[in-house]
Amino acid sequence: MTMKNKMLKRTLAGMLATTMVLSMATVAFAEDPTSGTGSGTGSFEGHVKKDVTKVTLPTASTDTFAYKMDPEGLIAATNNANYSGASFEKDANVYFLSSANTYTKDSAKLKVVNKGTADVDVTVTAKMDAENDKIAMADSGTFAEDDTAAKLYLGLIVANKQAEAVTAADDSTASVTVGLRGNTDNYEIKANGTSYEYTAKEGVADTAWNSFEFGLTGACNPKGDYSDEALAASNVTVTWSYAAHDDATELLAANAVSKAAPSIAVTEYKLQADTPVTIKVSLGGEELAATKVSSVKNGSTALATSDWSYADGVVTITASKVNAIITGKTAKTYTVVFNDTAKTSVNIKLDPAEAITD
């Protein structure tokens, strides 16, 4: 093969290789996309309602506002002879049973607690149940020196404000409305696996909610004439309710204090056969708080864990333990011990008296 032919052959081979590379490149460039698209499924995580209205009102009581009129001082003159073991406030002449065996001119106080986040207005009213033409209703507990009429003064005191006089049955009702603040600091968002809820935090101290108290105070005219044989004291009715806050109503100052030691509000329980006792406890707040109840003791001896349990703010004394106390026919006092730094303890009384039938 001549030199010329060899050179021609090499040239053709090189051209062929270049043509193949260019052809491959052209195919690759032709397959590249010039645009694209993608899709995703949308989801909504949910919504929690943070405007929570939850108000704890006191339960009705027939004893709290029952009162005794003693304008002539008969109780004091006889050294309480008709009320053995009871004490009466000096220089008073209208008495409420304000605590065990203690009578005072001021009634025991009932409490309203706002355990929600929304502000509310609470209205407390008081009125006499029937018109009484033998005893006039006075607008003050102070009586003129020359006043000899039979008169009774009952004042409605709400949140320690000046008393609103309770009037006769046919007159306008004594009424006080106060605004009570909610507390968002005591709430949190919780996940429950598939959704969310806005709920009160666990272990919130009772003092961490805004509240107020109300009650009655009384006096009667010591110089009045109460000799009429038909004379009788009328009953009084006190009512309370709440509604959404109206900006026209003044809000009470916030009085919530989250720092509090563990406590138990109700400490005496009447037993029923085959029925466990459930005791609501407060774990307290901030650095004074506990995280649980560590033990329940009878004196210095801890109760067996089979006799009691603690969960979610409730101590439960088992039905079998209740039955054993009932069988013994003797009230038992136990000590609930918390696990806070101070090892706070509270005594509770379990009384089988009403459960005994033999």
C-alpha positions in Angstrom: 0.0 0.0 0.0 1.4 3.4 -1.0 2.0 6.1 1.5 -0.7 8.2 -0.1 -3.3 5.4 0.4 -2.3 5.0 4.0 -2.8 8.7 4.7 -6.2 8.6 3.0 -7.3 5.7 5.1 -6.3 7.4 8.4 -8.1 10.5 7.4 -11.4 8.6 6.7 -11.2 6.8 10.0 -10.8 10.0 11.9 -13.7 11.6 10.1 -15.9 8.6 10.8 -15.1 8.7 14.5 -15.8 12.4 14.7 -19.1 11.9 12.9 -20.2 9.2 15.4 -19.3 11.4 18.4 -21.3 14.3 17.0 -24.2 12.1 16.3 -24.3 10.7 19.8 -24.1 14.3 21.2 -26.9 15.4 19.0 -29.2 12.6 20.3 -28.4 13.4 23.9 -29.1 17.1 23.5 -32.4 16.3 21.9 -33.6 14.2 24.9 -33.0 16.9 27.6 -36.4 18.5 28.9 -37.0 22.1 28.4 -39.6 22.4 31.2 -41.0 20.4 34.1 -43.8 20.1 36.7 -44.4 18.5 40.1 -47.3 18.2 42.6 -47.7 17.9 46.4 -50.7 17.0 48.7 -51.8 19.9 50.9 -52.7 19.3 54.6 -54.0 21.6 57.4 -52.5 20.9 60.8 -55.6 22.1 62.6 -57.0 24.9 64.8 -57.3 25.2 68.5 -59.8 27.6 70.1 -57.9 29.6 72.7 -60.8 31.6 74.0 -61.8 29.3 76.8 -64.7 30.2 79.1 -64.6 28.1 82.3 -65.9 29.4 85.6 -66.1 27.5 88.8 -69.1 28.6 90.8 -69.8 27.7 94.4 -72.4 25.1 95.1 -75.7 26.1 96.6 -75.9 26.0 100.4 -78.9 26.4 102.6 -76.7 27.1 105.6 -74.3 29.8 104.4 -76.8 32.6 104.4 -79.1 31.4 107.2 -79.1 34.1 109.9 -80.3 34.7 113.5 -81.6 38.1 114.7 -80.9 38.8 118.3 -81.6 42.5 118.8 -82.2 42.1 122.5 -78.9 40.3 123.2 -80.6 37.2 124.6 -77.8 34.9 123.5 -75.1 36.9 125.3 -77.3 37.5 128.4 -77.6 33.7 128.9 -73.9 32.9 128.1 -75.0 31.0 124.9 -76.9 28.5 127.1 -79.1 27.4 124.1 -76.0 26.9 122.0 -73.6 24.7 124.0 -70.1 24.7 122.7 -70.7 27.6 120.2 -69.1 31.0 120.2 -70.8 34.3 119.2 -69.1 37.5 118.0 -69.2 40.2 120.7 -71.3 43.3 120.1 -73.1 41.7 117.1 -76.9 41.0 116.9 -77.3 39.3 113.6 -75.4 36.0 113.4 -74.3 33.7 110.6 -72.7 30.4 111.2 -69.4 31.3 109.6 -67.4 28.2 110.6 -67.9 25.2 112.9 -69.7 26.4 116.1 -68.8 30.0 115.4 -71.4 32.7 114.8 -70.4 36.1 113.4 -72.0 39.2 111.8 -70.4 38.2 108.5 -71.4 35.1 106.8 -68.9 32.5 105.4 -67.6 33.5 102.0 -68.3 31.7 98.8 -65.7 31.8 96.0 -66.0 32.2 92.2 -62.9 31.1 90.2 -62.2 31.9 86.6 -60.4 28.8 85.3 -60.6 29.8 81.6 -58.7 32.3 79.4 -61.7 34.5 78.6 -62.7 37.4 80.9 -66.2 37.1 82.3 -68.7 39.2 84.3 -70.0 37.7 87.4 -73.3 39.0 88.9 -74.3 38.3 92.5 -77.8 39.3 93.7 -79.6 39.1 97.0 -83.3 39.6 97.9 -85.7 38.9 100.7 -88.1 36.0 99.8 -91.3 37.7 101.1 -92.6 41.1 102.0 -92.4 41.7 105.8 -94.3 44.6 107.2 -93.2 43.8 110.8 -89.5 44.3 110.1 -88.3 47.0 107.9 -85.2 46.5 105.7 -82.5 49.2 106.5 -80.0 50.6 104.1 -77.2 50.7 106.7 -76.1 48.8 109.8 -75.9 52.1 111.7 -79.2 53.2 113.4 -80.2 56.6 114.8 -80.4 57.0 118.5 -84.1 57.8 118.5 -85.0 55.1 116.0 -87.3 52.6 117.7 -88.5 50.7 114.7 -87.9 47.0 114.2 -85.3 47.0 111.4 -82.9 44.6 109.8 -79.9 45.4 107.7 -78.4 42.7 105.4 -75.5 43.8 103.1 -74.2 42.0 100.1 -70.4 42.2 99.9 -68.8 41.1 96.7 -65.0 41.1 96.2 -64.6 43.1 99.5 -66.4 46.1 98.0 -68.7 48.3 100.0 -71.8 46.3 100.9 -74.9 46.6 98.7 -78.0 46.7 101.0 -80.5 43.9 100.6 -84.0 45.5 100.3 -87.5 44.3 101.0 -89.0 41.7 98.7 -91.1 44.2 96.8 -88.2 46.5 96.1 -85.3 46.2 93.7 -82.8 43.4 94.2 -79.4 44.1 95.6 -77.0 43.3 92.7 -73.2 43.6 92.2 -71.4 42.7 88.9 -67.7 42.4 88.7 -65.3 41.5 85.8 -63.1 38.5 86.5 -60.0 38.0 84.4 -59.0 34.8 82.6 -55.4 33.5 82.6 -53.7 32.3 79.4 -50.5 31.5 81.3 -52.2 28.4 82.8 -52.9 26.9 79.4 -50.9 25.1 76.7 -51.3 23.4 73.4 -51.1 19.6 73.6 -50.9 17.0 70.8 -53.1 14.0 71.2 -51.8 11.8 68.3 -53.9 13.1 65.5 -54.9 16.6 66.4 -54.3 19.3 69.0 -56.1 20.7 72.0 -55.8 23.8 74.1 -55.9 22.7 77.7 -55.0 23.7 81.3 -51.6 22.7 82.3 -51.3 19.9 84.8 -50.6 20.7 88.4 -51.7 24.3 88.3 -52.1 25.6 91.8 -55.5 26.8 92.9 -54.1 30.2 93.6 -53.0 30.5 90.0 -56.5 31.4 88.9 -58.2 34.8 89.4 -61.0 34.7 91.9 -63.1 36.6 94.3 -65.3 35.9 97.3 -68.8 37.1 98.3 -71.1 36.9 101.3 -73.5 38.7 103.6 -73.2 40.9 106.6 -75.9 41.9 109.0 -77.2 44.0 111.9 -80.5 44.9 113.4 -81.7 48.0 115.3 -80.9 47.3 119.0 -83.4 50.0 120.1 -86.2 48.7 118.0 -89.5 47.3 119.2 -89.7 43.6 118.5 -92.6 42.8 120.8 -95.2 42.1 118.0 -96.2 38.4 118.4 -96.5 38.1 114.6 -93.0 39.2 114.0 -90.8 36.8 112.1 -87.6 37.1 110.1 -87.9 36.6 106.3 -85.7 34.3 104.4 -83.0 35.7 102.0 -82.0 34.3 98.7 -78.6 34.9 97.1 -78.0 34.0 93.5 -74.9 34.1 91.2 -74.2 33.7 87.5 -71.7 34.7 84.9 -71.7 35.9 81.2 -69.1 37.0 78.6 -67.3 40.1 79.7 -68.8 43.5 78.7 -66.2 46.2 78.3 -68.6 48.5 80.3 -67.9 46.4 83.4 -64.7 47.1 85.4 -62.3 44.2 85.6 -61.1 43.2 89.0 -57.3 43.4 89.5 -55.6 40.1 88.7 -54.9 38.2 91.9 -53.6 34.9 90.6 -50.4 33.7 92.3 -48.8 30.7 90.7 -46.4 30.0 93.6 -48.1 27.7 96.0 -47.5 24.6 98.1 -49.4 21.4 97.4 -52.8 21.3 99.1 -56.1 19.4 99.4 -59.3 21.5 99.5 -61.7 18.8 100.8 -60.3 16.8 103.7 -63.3 14.9 105.1 -65.2 12.1 103.3 -68.2 10.1 104.2 -67.7 6.4 103.1 -70.0 4.2 101.1 -69.6 0.5 100.9 -67.9 -0.9 97.8 -67.1 2.6 96.6 -63.6 4.0 96.3 -62.9 7.5 97.7 -61.4 10.0 95.2 -59.5 12.9 96.6 -58.7 15.8 94.4 -55.3 17.4 95.2 -53.4 20.4 94.0 -49.7 19.9 93.3 -48.9 23.6 93.9 -46.9 25.9 91.6 -43.4 27.0 90.6 -40.6 26.1 93.0 -43.0 25.0 95.8 -44.8 22.5 93.6 -44.8 18.7 93.8 -45.0 16.4 90.9 -47.0 13.6 92.6 -48.2 12.1 95.9 -45.4 10.0 97.3 -47.2 8.1 100.0 -50.4 7.9 102.1 -49.7 7.1 105.8 -51.6 5.9 108.8 -49.6 7.5 111.6 -46.0 6.7 110.7 -46.9 3.5 108.7 -47.3 3.9 105.0 -50.4 2.4 103.4 -49.8 -0.5 101.0 -49.8 0.6 97.4 -52.6 -1.9 96.9 -54.8 0.3 99.1 -54.4 3.6 97.2 -53.1 5.1 94.0 -52.4 8.5 92.5 -52.9 9.7 89.0 -53.7 13.1 87.3 -54.3 15.1 90.4 -56.5 12.5 92.2 -55.7 10.1 95.1 -57.9 7.1 95.1 -58.5 5.0 98.2 -59.7 1.6 97.0 -63.1 0.1 97.6 -61.6 -2.8 99.5 -59.8 -0.4 101.9 -63.1 1.6 102.3 -64.9 -1.6 103.2 -62.3 -2.5 105.8 -62.7 1.0 107.4 -66.5 0.5 107.4 -66.2 -2.9 109.0 -64.0 -1.4 111.8 -66.7 1.2 112.5 -64.2 3.9 113.4 -63.2 7.0 111.4 -59.7 6.9 110.1 -57.3 9.8 109.6 -54.6 9.4 106.9 -51.8 11.6 105.9 -51.2 12.4 102.2 -47.6 13.2 101.6 -46.4 15.0 98.5 -42.9 14.8 96.9 -42.1 18.5 97.0 -39.0 19.8 98.6 -40.9 20.5 101.9 -42.5 17.1 101.9 -45.9 18.8 102.4 -48.5 16.6 104.2 -52.2 17.0 104.6 -54.5 15.0 106.9 -57.7 13.5 105.5 -60.5 11.9 107.5 -62.5 9.0 106.2 -65.7 8.6 108.2 -67.7 5.3 108.0 -70.6 6.6 110.3 -73.2 7.0 107.6 -72.2 3.7 105.9 -72.9 1.7 109.1 -76.4 0.2 109.0 -76.3 -2.3 111.9 
